[in-house]
Amino acid sequence: MSTKKGFTTTILHSDRLLKPEFGALHQPVHHGVTWGFDDVQDLVNVFQNKAKGYAYSRQGNPTVTALEHQVTQMEQGMATVAFSTGMATITAIFVALIKSSDHVIASSYLFGNTRSIMQTLIDMGLQISFVDATSVDHVKAAYKSNTKMVFVETIANPATQIADLEAIGSFCEAHNLIYAVDNTMTSPYLFRPITVKASLVINSLTKYIGGHGAALGGSVTDTGLFNWKDFNNIAPILREQIKPQMLGITQIRKRGLRDGGGTLSPEAAQAIAIGSETLALRMERACSNAWTLAHFLEDHPAISQVYYPGLESHPQHQLAKSWFKHFGALMSFSFKEGIDTLKCLNELKLVIKSSNLGDTRTLAIPVAQTIFFELGAERRAEMGISESMVRLSVGVEDIEDLIQDFRTALDK
């Protein structure tokens, strides 16, 4: 009989596999910053990667390790490094693995802060080409001899464009490119990027995995599919100490986490780990709510367009249907001309006006005036973001209450 367990069962019993002290069901919060050793050679061995252990909490902590183990199981990967935020994770990947002489291909629909850090890296000399990632042809056209990585999101935030995930994965495999996929908008419950040959999987743990808007965190998981042995940006000292398959994730931990300092606190790690136990349950409800709400909004006379992969009108609806367990809990919509976006949002009483997503509560935010304001009107137009666009992160409320809240606000 198979010993493979279901998604939720695996998460619920993840900590117990690491045998926490005194039979605890959850890994306790370890507040210590440093650890002592009876034999100094044991300390030396930890520093030289000859033995597992903890020397200083900036690069490792038992509570954080337990969360990393949990995320690795979710993504069916090889190893995970956790960070203080999702943005710290993305920055660390570039700092650890990419040199200024390298070229990166990235989706032109990336979330605003991700696009912003990439612009900062461009200002520092890195070559990044932004392409419409909904077609692998655009990735192929941007490819250069010095290309090292392709970076995409599963579902774009906020206009929900879906990258040509499978075809891009095959292209990266054929050209020995790191394929970095941000899985935040889908979560490991709806989609596992390892199935499309991703090398690195990024998650903002703040969002659906943590699920309650209670803790910041981010992670990167190495799927084990990339050949790090032939990747020439690996530090020589690591090649002498580390098994080839662990070179990439170890360099991310050393240069990205240890040197960059984006350390996840043990308190946040435990909050995220406990929140993640209900990921599947929350996503089932939130996705169901989002599907129903998207169809309601699409039929409302005040709305000009709804952006949601679950609608047949969505350009990548069939791809989403074939790849994802459900269509997600994030959507956006635009008002018809003449409607005051901010005034209408203020009529919502149940829906919270907030900048986060992946919460148990439904959150709404006007996009052009807030999270994409700094990009400017021209860039927003290129990304398909109208000036009246509203992003919705749909929660787990009773759907009848959500529909009534929108009906009342829109009718006014």
WODAPE-V631357 format. One record per residue. RES is the residue in one letter. BURIAL is I if it has 16 or more other ideal C-beta (glycine too) atoms within 10 Angstrom, else O. Layout:
# WODAPE-V631357
res: <RES:RES>
burial: <BURIAL:BURIAL>
This chain:
# WODAPE-V631357
res: <M:S:T:K:K:G:F:T:T:T:I:L:H:S:D:R:L:L:K:P:E:F:G:A:L:H:Q:P:V:H:H:G:V:T:W:G:F:D:D:V:Q:D:L:V:N:V:F:Q:N:K:A:K:G:Y:A:Y:S:R:Q:G:N:P:T:V:T:A:L:E:H:Q:V:T:Q:M:E:Q:G:M:A:T:V:A:F:S:T:G:M:A:T:I:T:A:I:F:V:A:L:I:K:S:S:D:H:V:I:A:S:S:Y:L:F:G:N:T:R:S:I:M:Q:T:L:I:D:M:G:L:Q:I:S:F:V:D:A:T:S:V:D:H:V:K:A:A:Y:K:S:N:T:K:M:V:F:V:E:T:I:A:N:P:A:T:Q:I:A:D:L:E:A:I:G:S:F:C:E:A:H:N:L:I:Y:A:V:D:N:T:M:T:S:P:Y:L:F:R:P:I:T:V:K:A:S:L:V:I:N:S:L:T:K:Y:I:G:G:H:G:A:A:L:G:G:S:V:T:D:T:G:L:F:N:W:K:D:F:N:N:I:A:P:I:L:R:E:Q:I:K:P:Q:M:L:G:I:T:Q:I:R:K:R:G:L:R:D:G:G:G:T:L:S:P:E:A:A:Q:A:I:A:I:G:S:E:T:L:A:L:R:M:E:R:A:C:S:N:A:W:T:L:A:H:F:L:E:D:H:P:A:I:S:Q:V:Y:Y:P:G:L:E:S:H:P:Q:H:Q:L:A:K:S:W:F:K:H:F:G:A:L:M:S:F:S:F:K:E:G:I:D:T:L:K:C:L:N:E:L:K:L:V:I:K:S:S:N:L:G:D:T:R:T:L:A:I:P:V:A:Q:T:I:F:F:E:L:G:A:E:R:R:A:E:M:G:I:S:E:S:M:V:R:L:S:V:G:V:E:D:I:E:D:L:I:Q:D:F:R:T:A:L:D:K>
burial: <O:O:O:O:O:O:O:O:O:O:I:I:O:I:I:O:O:O:O:I:O:O:O:O:O:O:I:O:O:I:O:O:O:O:I:O:O:O:O:O:O:O:I:O:O:I:O:O:I:O:O:O:O:I:O:O:I:O:I:I:I:I:I:I:I:I:I:I:I:I:I:I:I:I:I:I:I:I:I:I:I:I:I:I:I:I:I:I:I:I:I:I:I:I:I:I:I:I:O:O:O:I:I:I:I:I:I:I:I:I:I:I:O:I:I:O:O:I:O:O:I:O:O:O:O:I:I:I:I:I:I:O:I:I:O:I:O:I:I:O:O:I:I:O:O:O:I:I:I:I:I:I:I:I:I:I:I:I:I:I:I:I:I:I:I:O:O:I:I:O:I:I:I:O:O:O:I:I:I:I:I:I:I:I:I:I:I:I:I:I:I:I:I:I:O:I:I:I:I:I:I:I:I:I:I:I:I:I:I:I:I:I:I:O:I:I:I:I:I:I:I:I:I:I:I:I:O:I:O:O:I:O:I:I:O:O:O:I:O:O:O:I:O:O:I:I:I:I:I:I:I:I:I:I:I:I:I:I:O:I:O:I:I:I:I:I:O:I:I:I:I:I:I:I:I:I:I:I:I:I:O:I:I:I:I:I:I:I:I:I:I:I:I:I:O:I:I:I:O:I:O:I:I:O:I:I:I:I:I:I:I:O:O:I:O:I:I:O:I:I:O:O:I:I:I:I:I:I:I:I:I:I:I:I:I:O:O:O:O:O:I:O:O:I:I:O:O:I:O:I:I:I:O:O:O:O:I:I:I:I:I:I:I:I:I:I:I:I:O:O:I:I:O:O:I:O:O:O:O:I:O:O:I:I:I:I:O:I:I:I:I:I:I:I:I:I:I:O:I:O:O:I:O:O:I:I:O:O:I:I:O:O>
